[in-house]
Amino acid sequence: MKRHEPIPPEPTPVPFVPQERKLAWKKDSALSVAVTAAWVSRPLVTWTKERKGDVPRALLARFVMGRQLAEANQFLLEHKPWGVSGTSSPVNPLGDYDFDLSVLTTILWLFGGDETRLYAKTREHLLRVLLIEDGNAYRDKAPNTGGRYPETENHLLMTEGSRYLKNRWLATHGDTDPRYDNFANGMEGKILALLTHLRTEGLWEFNSQPYIGYTLLGLLNLEAFGSEPVRVAARGVLDFLNFSYALGSYKLRHFPPFRRRDEYAKATQLSLGYQTTYMNVWLSYGAKPPKATEPISETHAIIAACLPYRPSDGVVKLLSDKGKGYFVRLGHGAQACPELYSAGPNFLLSAGGSRPSPASYVVPRPITLLLDDGATDLSETFHLAGPGSDFKLWNNTGVHANFAVAAGPVAVPASAKLLQTSGNWRLFDGGKGLRVAVYSTPTLGILALGNKLTLEGIHRANPDEAVLARSFTFPAGRVLTYDPASPTNRWVLVTENGKPLDRDFDTWPLLAANLRL
């Protein structure tokens, strides 16, 4: 499969990605204690596929808090695996056991050396019975598909990461069987190759609903418990994913295009993605924890609370401080769509993307303007999308620096403060000196942002309203041309100041940014 132009492999660092870590983190947080206690209160029920994820997290919480230990150990001793690893499908109906396998791996590494919590007999049962993957049987294809379909990233990281970490535990605790030697059996190299691929080409399942939370789980286990090269590589992937999140979010509100579940297309919460839950928990360990955004997923919050990774200083700052602003393009390769973000000191403009083909599994969303106003739902924002109402037909890639355009009207929040109106143009107060100019008709919507915008200036720069269908000139002279009816595999923007733009976003690099931080 053709992919985008990759970032050069290590040791060359990914451009711009902040990695410095000097911030002091507390040893505990009120949010993490509350989440862990909530899991302790959940009963240990019959362990089946329908309960995947819940039972091992309830066990993990008991070991973390040192509560109901005899019950937890006995429960583990009495159970056997309910299924097998890998994507669940008609040809692998008992799949998805890796959702539990990965959390059992966390339990092993956190408590395998503490027999006052994880008893010796329980640890052996965990290793020899419940942790079903070991050796070098690395599997990058979905089970029982004849090698025709690649395994998804979250399953790959949870399954193969758990295999690698079981091997590593046994080899570092006296088991000399060569099948557990990750260097001799090739697993060290395969895991490093996987992490390098993710680091240089990004995720196929970008911003995925609901799978990003499980992708992060697999990476966090490797970052916490792998060999030093694996830990460094996993941290690099996590740092890039969190930098991307910070670029595309504002004060823990994140509304990008995503892969891969259409049933989430109509979700309007601005903090729905599970990466927001991880960020909430990590930041709760900081000197000034923010008020957590909703909803908090307890499924993923306990993982963030139990594992040691914390985002870099630059990412923490960027989440709420956009500096002087930036325009960023994140390429995701063929059969995908890009992420485009324009930020200023007090705003983030987030492109909604497009679905270039039915095979892409991309779910486009409206272009959304996030302001420093505490909005938590799409209805509370300026947003635009088009053509029509079918998200599968949208091309919402029409974002450039301080500008957005789409083949549909602009929705204006009820709380917006109107400053001026003239024909199809309206000017709103965006807060803290920002002005939001809105042009809206049933088939064309435009947002222009700036601190000194006036409708008089916009009219002088754009005297012929018919021209707005293809071109907009800022009062300061910058000219953008665009095609709101672009096919879904082309960037809506066409030229900037007469210079042609690269519209073939299949070939865009993983990260192209004009940062002024």
C-alpha positions in Angstrom: 0.0 0.0 0.0 1.3 3.4 -0.9 2.0 5.6 2.1 2.9 9.2 2.6 6.5 10.4 2.5 7.9 9.1 5.8 10.0 11.1 8.3 13.6 9.9 8.2 14.2 7.0 10.6 16.0 7.4 13.9 18.4 8.7 15.1 17.3 11.8 13.3 14.6 13.3 15.5 11.2 14.1 14.1 11.1 17.8 13.4 9.5 20.0 16.0 8.5 17.2 18.4 9.2 18.4 21.9 10.9 15.8 24.1 12.4 17.8 27.0 11.2 16.7 30.4 11.9 19.0 33.4 8.4 19.3 34.8 7.8 17.9 38.3 5.0 15.4 38.5 3.2 14.4 41.7 3.3 10.8 42.8 -0.5 10.7 42.9 -3.6 12.6 42.0 -7.2 12.9 43.2 -8.5 11.8 39.7 -6.3 8.7 39.6 -7.3 7.7 43.1 -11.0 8.2 42.3 -10.8 6.2 39.1 -8.8 3.3 40.7 -11.2 3.2 43.7 -14.2 3.0 41.3 -12.7 -0.1 39.7 -12.1 -1.7 43.1 -15.8 -1.3 43.8 -16.7 -3.3 40.7 -17.4 -6.9 41.5 -15.3 -9.7 39.9 -17.8 -11.4 37.6 -17.7 -14.4 35.3 -14.9 -13.7 32.9 -16.1 -13.9 29.3 -15.6 -12.0 26.0 -18.6 -9.9 26.8 -16.7 -8.7 29.9 -13.4 -8.1 28.1 -11.4 -5.3 29.6 -13.5 -4.9 32.7 -12.4 -7.9 34.7 -8.6 -7.4 34.4 -9.0 -3.7 35.2 -11.0 -4.5 38.3 -8.1 -6.9 39.3 -5.5 -4.3 38.4 -7.2 -1.8 40.7 -7.2 -4.2 43.6 -3.5 -4.9 43.3 -2.8 -1.1 42.9 -4.7 -0.2 46.1 -3.8 -3.4 48.0 -7.4 -4.3 48.6 -9.3 -7.6 48.4 -6.0 -9.3 47.5 -6.9 -12.8 48.6 -10.1 -12.6 46.5 -8.2 -11.2 43.5 -5.5 -13.9 43.6 -8.1 -16.7 44.0 -10.1 -15.3 41.1 -7.1 -15.4 38.8 -6.2 -18.9 39.9 -9.7 -20.2 39.1 -9.8 -18.8 35.5 -8.5 -19.8 32.1 -8.4 -17.8 28.9 -11.8 -17.3 27.4 -10.5 -16.8 23.8 -7.6 -16.0 21.5 -5.7 -12.9 20.5 -6.3 -10.8 17.4 -9.2 -9.2 15.6 -12.6 -10.8 16.3 -14.4 -11.7 13.1 -16.6 -14.4 11.7 -13.4 -16.4 11.0 -12.0 -15.7 14.5 -15.1 -15.5 16.7 -13.2 -15.9 19.9 -10.8 -13.1 19.1 -10.1 -10.0 21.2 -8.5 -11.8 24.1 -5.6 -9.4 23.7 -7.8 -6.6 25.2 -7.4 -8.6 28.5 -3.9 -10.0 27.7 -2.4 -6.5 27.7 -3.8 -5.6 31.1 -2.7 -8.9 32.5 0.8 -8.0 31.2 0.6 -4.7 33.1 -0.3 -6.6 36.3 2.6 -9.0 35.9 5.2 -6.3 35.4 3.8 -4.0 38.2 3.3 -6.7 40.8 5.2 -9.8 39.7 8.0 -9.0 42.1 5.7 -8.4 45.1 4.4 -11.6 46.5 2.5 -9.8 49.2 0.1 -8.6 46.4 0.5 -11.0 43.5 1.1 -14.4 45.2 3.8 -16.6 43.8 1.3 -19.3 42.8 -0.9 -16.7 41.1 2.1 -15.3 39.2 2.9 -18.7 37.8 -0.7 -19.3 36.7 -0.7 -15.9 35.1 2.6 -16.6 33.2 1.9 -20.2 32.2 -1.9 -20.2 31.6 -3.4 -16.7 31.2 -0.6 -15.0 29.2 -1.1 -17.1 26.1 1.4 -15.4 23.7 5.1 -16.1 23.9 8.1 -17.1 21.7 8.7 -15.7 18.3 5.3 -16.3 16.5 5.0 -12.6 15.6 1.8 -12.2 13.7 1.1 -9.1 11.6 -1.9 -10.4 9.7 -5.5 -10.7 11.1 -6.1 -14.3 12.3 -7.5 -16.9 9.9 -7.5 -14.6 6.9 -4.8 -16.5 4.9 -2.4 -13.6 5.3 -4.6 -11.3 3.2 -5.5 -8.6 5.7 -3.1 -6.7 8.0 -3.8 -6.8 11.7 -4.9 -3.5 13.1 -2.5 -1.4 15.1 -4.2 -1.7 18.4 -4.3 -5.5 18.2 -0.8 -5.7 16.9 0.6 -3.6 19.8 -1.4 -5.4 22.4 -0.8 -9.0 21.1 2.8 -8.7 20.1 3.7 -6.3 22.9 2.4 -8.8 25.4 4.3 -11.6 23.7 7.5 -9.6 23.8 7.0 -8.6 27.5 6.2 -12.2 28.7 9.4 -13.4 27.0 11.3 -10.5 28.6 9.9 -11.3 32.1 10.8 -15.0 31.9 14.3 -14.3 30.4 15.1 -11.7 33.0 13.8 -13.9 35.9 16.0 -16.9 35.3 14.2 -18.9 32.5 17.0 -19.9 30.1 14.7 -21.4 27.4 15.9 -19.8 24.2 12.4 -19.3 23.0 12.1 -16.5 25.5 15.3 -14.7 24.4 13.9 -11.7 22.5 17.3 -11.1 20.9 17.9 -14.6 19.8 14.3 -15.2 18.6 14.0 -11.9 16.7 11.3 -10.3 18.8 13.4 -7.4 19.9 14.1 -6.5 16.2 10.5 -7.0 15.2 9.1 -4.8 18.0 11.7 -2.1 17.2 10.8 -2.3 13.5 7.1 -1.9 14.3 7.7 1.1 16.6 10.0 2.7 14.0 7.3 2.3 11.3 4.7 4.0 13.6 7.2 6.7 14.5 8.1 7.6 10.9 4.8 6.9 9.1 2.2 7.5 11.8 -0.9 5.5 12.6 -3.2 4.1 10.0 -5.9 4.3 12.6 -5.4 7.9 13.3 -7.6 9.4 16.1 -9.5 6.1 15.8 -12.8 5.6 17.6 -12.7 3.7 19.9 -9.3 2.1 19.2 -6.8 4.9 20.0 -7.2 4.0 23.7 -6.0 0.5 23.2 -3.2 1.6 20.8 -1.9 3.8 23.7 -2.2 0.9 26.1 0.1 -1.3 24.0 2.6 1.5 23.6 2.5 2.4 27.3 3.3 -1.2 28.3 6.3 -1.2 26.0 7.5 2.2 27.2 7.3 1.1 30.8 8.6 -2.4 30.7 10.6 -3.0 27.5 14.4 -3.0 27.0 16.0 0.4 26.9 15.9 0.6 23.1 12.3 -0.5 23.0 11.4 2.0 25.8 13.0 4.9 23.9 11.3 3.9 20.7 7.9 3.5 22.3 8.3 6.9 24.0 9.1 8.4 20.7 5.8 7.1 19.2 3.9 8.3 22.3 5.6 11.7 22.1 4.6 12.2 18.4 1.0 11.0 19.0 0.7 13.4 21.9 2.3 16.3 20.0 -0.2 15.7 17.2 -3.0 15.7 19.7 -1.7 19.0 21.2 -1.5 20.6 17.8 -5.0 19.6 17.0 -6.7 20.4 20.3 -7.3 23.4 22.5 -7.6 23.1 26.2 -8.4 19.4 26.0 -11.1 19.8 23.3 -10.4 17.8 20.2 -12.6 17.5 17.1 -10.6 16.0 14.2 -11.5 13.6 11.4 -11.0 10.0 12.6 -10.8 6.4 11.6 -12.9 4.0 11.7 -16.4 3.7 13.1 -19.3 5.5 11.2 -21.6 5.2 14.2 -19.5 7.9 15.9 -20.1 10.3 13.0 -22.9 12.2 14.7 -21.1 12.6 18.1 -20.9 16.2 19.0 -18.9 16.2 22.3 -15.7 18.1 21.8 -13.7 15.8 24.1 -15.0 12.4 23.0 -11.7 10.7 21.9 -10.0 8.5 24.5 -6.7 10.3 24.1 -8.4 13.1 25.9 -8.9 10.8 28.9 -5.2 9.9 29.0 -4.3 13.6 28.8 -6.7 14.4 31.7 -5.2 11.8 33.9 -1.6 12.7 33.0 -2.2 16.4 33.7 -3.9 15.6 37.0 -0.4 14.7 38.3 0.9 18.2 37.5 1.4 21.2 39.7 -1.9 22.8 38.6 -4.3 20.1 37.5 -6.9 21.3 35.1 -10.6 20.7 35.6 -11.2 17.4 33.8 -13.1 17.5 30.6 -16.0 15.1 30.1 -16.5 12.4 29.4 -13.7 10.6 31.4 -13.4 6.9 30.2 -12.6 4.9 33.3 -11.5 2.0 31.0 -8.5 4.1 29.9 -8.1 6.4 32.9 -6.9 3.5 35.1 -4.2 2.6 32.5 -2.9 6.2 32.4 -2.9 6.3 36.2 -0.9 3.0 36.6 1.8 3.4 34.0 4.7 5.9 34.3 4.7 7.8 31.0 4.0 11.5 31.1 3.9 13.9 28.1 6.9 16.1 27.4 7.0 19.7 28.7 6.4 21.2 25.2 3.2 19.1 24.7 1.9 20.1 28.1 2.4 23.8 27.3 1.0 23.5 23.7 -2.3 22.0 25.0 -3.4 25.4 26.2 -0.8 27.9 24.9 -0.6 28.2 21.1 2.1 30.8 21.2 1.9 33.2 18.3 0.1 30.5 16.3 0.7 28.0 13.5 -0.6 26.3 10.5 -0.1 22.5 10.4 -0.7 19.7 7.9 -0.6 16.1 9.1 -0.5 13.7 6.2 -2.0 10.2 6.6 -1.1 8.7 3.2 -3.2 7.1 0.5 -6.9 6.2 1.0 -7.0 8.6 4.0 -7.3 12.3 4.5 -5.1 14.9 6.2 -5.5 16.8 9.4 -5.2 20.6 9.0 -5.0 23.0 11.9 -4.7 26.7 12.1 -4.1 28.2 15.6 -3.6 31.6 17.1 -3.1 32.7 20.7 -6.8 32.2 21.5 -8.2 29.8 19.0 -7.8 26.6 17.1 -9.4 26.0 13.7 -9.8 22.3 13.0 -10.5 20.8 9.5 -13.0 18.0 9.4 -11.4 16.0 6.6 -13.0 13.9 3.9 -13.6 10.3 2.9 -11.7 9.8 -0.3 -13.1 6.4 -1.0 -15.4 3.9 0.8 -12.3 1.8 1.5 -10.7 4.5 3.6 -12.9 4.1 6.7 -12.3 7.9 7.4 -15.1 9.7 9.2 -15.2 13.4 8.2 -16.5 16.0 10.6 -17.4 19.7 10.4 -14.7 22.3 10.3 -14.7 23.6 13.8 -13.5 26.8 15.5 -12.5 26.3 19.1 -12.3 29.5 21.1 -11.3 30.3 24.7 -14.9 30.1 25.8 -15.4 26.8 27.5 -17.5 25.2 24.8 -18.0 21.5 25.2 -20.3 20.6 22.3 -20.2 21.2 18.6 -23.5 23.2 18.9 -21.6 25.8 20.9 -19.0 26.5 18.2 -18.7 28.1 14.8 -18.6 25.2 12.4 -19.3 24.5 8.7 -19.5 21.5 6.5 -20.5 20.4 3.0 -21.7 19.7 0.5 -25.1 18.5 1.8 -25.7 16.6 5.0 -24.2 13.2 4.2 -20.8 13.2 5.9 -19.5 10.5 3.4 -19.7 13.1 0.6 -18.1 16.0 2.5 -14.8 17.6 1.7 -14.0 19.6 4.8 -10.3 20.1 4.1 -10.8 23.8 3.3 -8.6 25.1 6.1 -5.5 27.4 5.8 -4.0 29.9 8.2 -6.8 31.9 9.8 -9.2 30.8 7.2 -11.8 28.1 6.4 -14.2 27.4 3.5 -16.8 24.7 2.8 -19.6 24.0 0.4 -22.2 24.6 3.0 -23.4 27.3 5.5 -21.7 28.3 8.7 -23.4 27.4 12.0 -23.1 30.2 14.5 -23.4 29.5 18.3 -26.3 31.1 20.1 -23.9 32.8 22.5 -21.8 34.5 19.8 -21.6 38.3 20.2 -22.5 40.1 16.9 -20.5 43.2 16.1 -21.4 44.0 12.5 -23.6 42.7 9.7 -23.7 43.5 6.0 -25.5 41.2 3.5 -24.3 37.7 3.8 -21.4 38.8 6.0 -21.4 39.0 9.8 -18.6 39.9 12.2 -18.4 38.4 15.7 -16.3 39.0 18.8 -14.2 35.9 19.3 -12.8 37.1 22.7 -9.5 38.6 23.7 -9.3 40.8 20.7 -10.1 38.1 18.0 -12.6 38.9 15.3 -14.5 36.2 13.5 -15.9 37.1 10.0 -18.6 34.8 8.7 -19.9 34.5 5.2 -22.8 32.1 4.9 -25.1 30.9 2.2 -26.7 27.5 1.7 -23.9 26.4 -0.6 -20.9 28.4 0.6 -19.5 29.1 4.1 -16.3 31.2 4.9 -14.6 31.9 8.2 -11.9 34.5 8.3 -10.0 35.3 11.6 -8.0 38.2 12.7 -7.5 40.8 15.4 -8.2 43.8 13.2 -10.9 42.6 10.8 -13.8 44.8 9.8 -16.6 44.2 7.3 -15.6 47.5 5.6 -12.1 46.2 5.1 -13.4 42.8 3.8 -15.8 44.4 1.4 -13.0 46.7 0.0 -10.7 43.6 -0.5 -13.6 41.5 -2.0 -15.8 43.9 -3.9 -17.4 41.3 -6.2 -19.4 38.8 -4.1 -19.6 36.3 -6.9 -15.8 35.9 -6.7 -16.1 34.6 -3.2 -17.1 31.2 -4.7 -13.5 30.7 -5.6 -11.3 33.4 -4.0 -11.0 35.4 -0.8 -8.6 38.3 -0.1 -7.7 39.4 3.4 -7.7 43.2 3.9 -3.9 43.0 4.4 -3.6 41.6 0.9 -3.2 37.8 1.3 -5.2 36.0 -1.4 -6.4 32.4 -1.2 -8.2 30.6 -4.0 -10.2 27.4 -3.5 -12.7 24.9 -4.9 -15.3 24.0 -2.4 -16.6 21.3 -4.9 -13.3 19.6 -5.0 -13.3 15.8 -5.2 -12.8 14.1 -1.8 -9.2 13.2 -2.6 -8.0 16.8 -3.1 -7.3 19.7 -0.8 -10.0 22.3 -1.2 -7.3 25.1 -1.2 -5.8 25.8 -4.7 -3.4 28.8 -4.5 -1.9 31.2 -1.9 -0.9 34.6 -3.3 -0.9 33.1 -6.8 1.3 30.2 -5.9 -0.1 26.8 -6.6 -0.6 24.6 -3.5 0.1 20.8 -3.4 -3.5 19.5 -3.4 -2.6 15.8 -3.6 -2.7 15.1 0.1 -2.1 11.4 -0.4 1.6 12.4 -0.9 1.9 14.9 2.0 4.6 14.3 4.6 3.6 13.1 8.1 4.1 16.6 9.5 4.5 19.9 7.7 4.2 22.9 10.1 4.7 26.6 10.3 5.1 26.9 14.1 5.6 30.2 16.0 5.7 28.9 19.5 
